[in-house]
Amino acid sequence: MINKLALTLFLLSFSQIYSQDLIVDKASYKALYNLTYLRDSTNLQKKSEEKMLLLVGKKYSLFQSENNRFNDSVKANLVNQFNNKKIDAQTGVNMALTQNKYTLFDFKIIKSNTEHIVIDKIFSDKFYYKEQQNLNWVITDETKQINSYLCQKATTSYAGRSYIAWFSNSIPIADGPYKFAGLPGLIIEMYDTRFHYHFEMLSLEQKTDYFSFDLAKIQKTSKVEFFNALANLKKDIIGQLEQRGFSFDESNTIQIKRTIKNNRNNQIELQID
Amino acid sequence: MIKFRITQIFLFFGILLIFANNYSQTIINGKITDETSQPLSGTSITATKINESVVNAYAISDYYGNYTIKIDAKSDSVQINVSHLGYTKLVKKIVNKSQTINVNLQETEEKLKEVFLRTLPITKKGDTINYLVSAFKSQKDLVIADVLKKMPGIEVLDNGTILYQGKPIVKYYIEGLDLLEGKYNLANNNLPADAVTKVQILENHQPIKILDSLVYSDKAALNIKLKKNITLTGTAKLGVGNYPFLWDTNVTPMLFTKKQQMITSYQTNNTGNDLSNELKILTIEDLLDQAEGNHEKKDWVTIQQLSSPPFATKRWLDNNVHMFTTNYLVRLKKEVDLKVNLSYINDFQKQNGITQTTFYIPNDTISIVENAKNKLFLNSLKSKFILTKNTTKNYFKNTFEANKYWDSNSGIISSNDEEINQKVSNPFTSISNRIKWIQAFGKKLITINSVIIYTNTPQDLTITPGYYEDLLNNAKPYDKTHQKIHLSNFYTNNAVSFTKGYGRFTFTPKIGMKLQNQQLDSRITIFRNLSIDELTGNYKNNLSYNNTSFYTMLNTQYKYKNWNFELETPFKFQGFDISDADLNKAQKLNRLTFEPRVYIRNDINSFLKTTFTVSSKKDFGEINQLYYGYILNNYRGLKRYETPILESEKKNISLSLNYRNPIKSVFANASYSASYESQNLMFGNLINSNGTATYSFIEKDNSSNTQNISLSASKYFSALKTTLTLMTSTSLDKRQQLLNGIPTNSTSKNYQINGKINTEITAWMSFNYKSNFSVLNTLFNQQSFDRIIMQEHLWHFSFYPSSNQYIGFDTEFYKNNGSGINQENYFLNLNYRYTLKKSKIDLELNWNNILNTKEITTVYNNTFLYTQSTYKLRPSQILASIKFNF
């Protein structure tokens, strides 16, 4: 009996090491998108902005907020220094805190040809779920010039929103912002038809960057489960933000609080397809 | 096998369709491989018209490199484009018919070209952070200050001070030019946000270019980038209110070009809005420049002033003010600027109130009541001419300043069935020139500072009827006293310093010379029924005061890890030469002084910081504490100091501990300070039965000491959405003085507790509460005074019925207890703001003092006197205003 269990455990651990749980890739290009979005669908005046990164690797691409990536790299560096006994734990925590950059997007979307792996957080707990890539793109012959790129319009719908994407086939990267990919060229601009989420590419740079994720160390879940858990925590979000040390200008406090309170009422995914 | 079948079926349908009609669908499939014949997934295969780029159909190769494209096209031929990142693009023109095309792509070293499409809202380049104004500006924002408040990392305080990361900015530039020398409220509150393209924060900014790489600065400066090279803009505000007719108007045009800048403003109101705030210097750097050889106006004679209420000026200031200012900058040549700042203020203020003063003197208590009606006429013209040269090789700044005041006051006091008329004329002139010059000699920097100041104070006071009959008129009543004062003051301070660093040490030796010459001339004239007499002898001064000082000091700084030490060791040789030719009095004093200071800071960790300071300081009497003939300062204050020069030595120690934990949102602070001062002269006064007093010094060694402890802490409670702040402080002060010739000891103790609660009730309503509770206990020769208890409670409610409307509701409560007085005052104020979104016009309605509270009474005591003052407040008033840009 014990032998059987040991064998199972051994096999499990073996399979985890050699399965696709370890994702490693080297990115050669970095596309930077500016995301303008409406946190609160009841306040159409107030749009928020955040910069998002698309790192294009050989096998995978990674999409996440620029600040989130920065924070991750600071943390990784500090953990490394701590492991090499260059700093003590307290200093590490302090340094991570002082360098931490504000972001509302903790997700990391790892896209491959077949499926997306989404790593996200509910406060400090990390989860990942897998999602099949099955966007139904319709391309039109409508074109527009965005800077030096001739872009072509394509439409699709996803998670309760209809989208318009402008891609350029002069950039042979079949990728784009968020979970969107699969057009014959990079998506330069993309927005939903209500204009609540608007991605605009700011730059495309050659950049060698490595990313790696060990899924074995992350709690696996399903998309449905994850979204349910998130919904349960909606109410407490403001308090948590202020607890983390974000302070707001006295005179605008109530408006800011109101905005933050409503900040998750208009998420990019309105429903699970 | 299966594949073959599918191909067959496709082929069949394809042929069928071609034959059926002109409408056709071409199906192309195949496999994409790389040089080593490995399948290449993620390749895009597009079908376009020949030599065109619009995609008609596409496919992305799958995991096995396979693809299938369905083309709906009538043309005879199509173009197939196969591209994959890192591989040479393949273009193939084919006949428009279904077929299989397998492609082998060749790897390429060629890279995609880098592209930058749009500027970001916040970008960082080196030490410069750019904020794109359009990204932060919303429709209701009129001026740049409104937008600044929203930029992350930037804060604007109530008085207009701009903070970046919690620290005040060191410079406010417009297009890189420092037009306003720290008086940036004028630009910040009037520059339309629409005229500005970017706000830049210059981190680690060193305003002096030559010091840039040598002296590290952790301070930030702000720079305003305008949209156009030539900008003509401005704001205007017009407000009117109820009886008596109220107005509040502001017109501020501005012009900015590459080589010239100008901001002009005319503002006027009688609503209690103190316009001197607009001209306040807000940058520490510029304030420090001003502090050297302080030449602010000092009044030698005054009417009996009323103590102003301890809350917002707009509740009590009865004014009628006109302010005009113009600021002009011209770039003469590269890196050489000439600036002119001119401002004129004309204000007429009225004060009405009652003061009840009780003097506790040994064996007696004297009480007087004064009902005062004061009129203040304030008139001043200030001008500044600045020439700067700021290059990487040297720095030169010359500031010439000329200020003139034509102030006069008049006051009527009804006291004990008498009416006292006071008239004061207190003009003042100051002219100064400051030079700062930094030059590099090899690797050393030499700094030369030179300050020259001349001030002229010709003032006079007239009191009707005459007082101090005993001293001034052989104890007989008389009509009128006239006090005339003339003080001229010349001051110069010149110093040279070097800065040199050795490893962790930085040494700054400095040598300098300071000279001060003052001439005081005063006369008292008595107006009797039939005669006018200018008093001689002890009632006039013809004093000459000379102070020469040579000094050398060494500032040593040592930095290591979390430690920061600073040691200052100044040696001064001071000489005083004082003489009054008419009174035949003279004295000289020479002293060598050493005034060391040690400062230690240790950042224990990122949460906890501690600082420690010990210092010793030696002070000598100024001319206002050293003259031989009597001077009447006000109707019940007659002073003379017929003693040696006051010499005092003060030792000071302070310790502070600072804790901040942003994760747990806990902030706490504790500090302790103590000082011990010993001096050769004891202050004394002689109080007469009508409340008039004569003040003087007596030669007697005495000492005083002061201690102060304060604690504060704040915490945010997330469950209650509430921030709670608590502060407490206690101070103890012991000193000795002469009261009617008898030495007395006095001790005063002060306890204070402050509390603050900020809470959000709902999303559209918030609530703030602030309270202050203080107890003042004075012990006088071991005998205790009545303790004074003061309470202050402020409630503020904010409502946001919609995004362009705001309602603010204030309630204020003040309570005073002491000596049988139990005063309570309430205030109510209401504010309403409506923003017209499209036209960028703000409409505002303010209703101040709704309950029409007429006056406020405050009580206060110090060592030997107790004061209860009642001040007349502004009546209930309503003001409607409109604000817009042009």
Contacts between the chains, C-beta under 8 A, distances in Angstrom:
chain1	res1	chain2	res2	distance
A	28	B	85	7.5
A	28	B	86	7.4
A	29	B	85	7.4
A	29	B	112	6.6
A	34	B	118	7.0
A	34	B	120	6.6
A	34	B	121	7.7
A	43	B	803	6.7
A	45	B	138	6.3
A	45	B	139	7.2
A	45	B	803	6.3
A	46	B	138	7.5
A	49	B	121	5.7
A	49	B	135	6.6
A	51	B	120	6.8
A	56	B	85	6.8
A	58	B	86	8.0
A	90	B	605	6.3
A	91	B	605	7.8
A	94	B	605	6.6
A	94	B	606	3.9
A	94	B	607	7.6
A	97	B	606	7.5
A	97	B	662	7.2
A	97	B	663	6.8
A	98	B	606	6.5
A	102	B	152	7.3
A	113	B	41	4.9
A	113	B	42	5.2
A	113	B	60	7.5
A	113	B	62	6.8
A	113	B	63	5.9
A	114	B	63	6.3
A	139	B	55	5.9
A	139	B	57	8.0
A	139	B	58	6.9
A	141	B	54	5.2
A	141	B	56	7.5
A	143	B	54	6.1
A	146	B	117	6.8
A	147	B	115	6.8
A	147	B	117	4.8
A	148	B	115	6.4
A	149	B	115	7.6
A	150	B	53	6.0
A	152	B	54	6.1
A	152	B	55	5.8
A	169	B	44	7.1
A	169	B	46	5.8
A	169	B	53	6.5
A	169	B	55	5.7
A	169	B	81	7.2
A	169	B	83	7.5
A	170	B	53	7.4
A	171	B	112	6.2
A	172	B	44	6.0
A	172	B	83	3.6
A	172	B	84	5.8
A	172	B	85	5.3
A	172	B	89	6.8
A	173	B	85	5.5
A	174	B	42	5.9
A	174	B	44	5.2
A	174	B	60	5.1
A	182	B	60	5.8
A	183	B	44	7.9
A	183	B	58	7.5
A	184	B	44	3.5
A	184	B	45	7.3
A	184	B	46	4.6
A	184	B	55	5.9
A	184	B	58	4.0
A	184	B	59	7.8
A	184	B	60	6.9
A	184	B	83	7.9
A	185	B	44	6.7
A	185	B	55	7.8
A	188	B	117	7.6
A	200	B	117	7.3
A	200	B	118	6.4
A	201	B	117	5.9
A	202	B	116	6.9
A	202	B	117	5.5
A	202	B	118	5.3
A	202	B	120	6.2
A	203	B	114	7.2
A	203	B	115	6.3
A	203	B	116	4.5
A	203	B	117	6.4
A	204	B	112	6.7
A	204	B	114	6.2
A	204	B	115	4.9
A	205	B	114	4.9
A	206	B	111	5.4
A	206	B	112	7.2
A	206	B	114	6.0
A	238	B	718	8.0
A	238	B	721	7.4
A	239	B	718	3.3
A	239	B	719	6.9
A	239	B	721	6.8
A	240	B	718	7.1
A	242	B	665	6.7
A	242	B	716	5.7
A	242	B	718	6.2
A	243	B	663	7.4
A	243	B	664	7.6
A	243	B	665	6.0
A	243	B	716	7.0
A	243	B	718	5.1
A	244	B	662	7.7
A	244	B	663	6.6
A	245	B	662	3.0
A	245	B	663	5.8
A	245	B	665	6.3
A	249	B	149	5.7
A	249	B	150	7.9
A	249	B	155	6.2
A	249	B	156	7.9
A	250	B	758	7.7
A	251	B	149	7.2
A	252	B	149	6.8
A	252	B	150	7.5
A	253	B	758	7.3
A	253	B	760	7.2
A	253	B	766	6.4
A	254	B	760	6.1
A	254	B	763	7.2
A	254	B	764	7.3
A	254	B	765	7.3
A	254	B	766	4.3
A	254	B	798	6.0
A	254	B	800	6.2
A	255	B	800	6.6
A	257	B	721	7.8
A	257	B	760	5.4
A	257	B	763	6.9
A	257	B	766	7.9
A	258	B	763	4.1
A	258	B	764	7.1
A	258	B	800	7.6
A	261	B	763	5.9
A	262	B	763	8.0
